[in-house]
């Protein structure tokens, strides 16, 4: 397909923002949202374009959730659903703590949405011991299927969702918008909080197995949601350079912002006791993309580039 066609035809169902992004070679790396606490609430009703704000949840519940979202740093609410529904009766609510060094997933069965009012979400987000009985050992997967927000998500996500359900069954949920329609299909693994984009149906089984085994799939990686974008970029470049796929193989040590949109990010390789220092720069791309299928104009974006990578062993004191 000609790039001119991809750029110029923004009307009709034959235009897809994800096709433009892919054709322009937009990198996936460092495009994940920076979220360390995720609330996943089952909502089988109709998903409007802004489903988190526009829904039929009780006002008291919406107000309480909103207060926690404003109180807890880097928190995010997603609505989720299962089609077909495979879990036992009762509305599901999950809380995922996706910090780099503190990951946990909690599962609650609600008789009614007002049951949320009895949960101390702040305490759960902090890992309070009183909620240990609700910790879920098995991983959870979401795929964005929010068609009323952008048509790319269900169109390209449906075959991926089918494969995910076949391989993961009740561990797989559809979700509302996470950000980045143009990277559809978008998949998140919990409690790791690793965000993947442009996931092909033929690689779903391997990707889910990797997530369960604590491994990262670098070429589909948008980023770890526990990190800000410059750190996501450095983490991705480090994995590309070393081939190391273990999620917790590298521990973040230091981040410093330099002049001119550059950052120096240091990681410790826990197995080899090696410090890796990466210098990355965020700079304007020489092309534009459509942020959504509904956009009528290209938008300018920035991308990250690796400037330098040095490594040295840790000197024992």
Secondary structure, DSSP 8 states (H G I E B T S, - for coil): --HHHHHH--SSTT--HHHHHHHTT---TT-S---SEEEEEE--S---TTTTTSS-S-HHHHHHHHHHHHHSTTEEEEEEE-SS--S-SSEEEEEEEE-SS-EEEEEEEESSGGGGGG--HHHHHTT-GGGGGGB--S-EEEEE--TTT-HHHHHHHHHHHHHHHHHHGGGEEEE---S-GGG-S-EEEETTTEEE-S--GGGHHHHHHHHHTTB--GGGEEEETTS-HHHHHHHHHHHHHH---BGGGEEEEEEEE-TTSEEEEEEEETTTTEEEEEEEEEEEEEEEE-SSTT-SS-EEEEEEEEEEEEEEE----
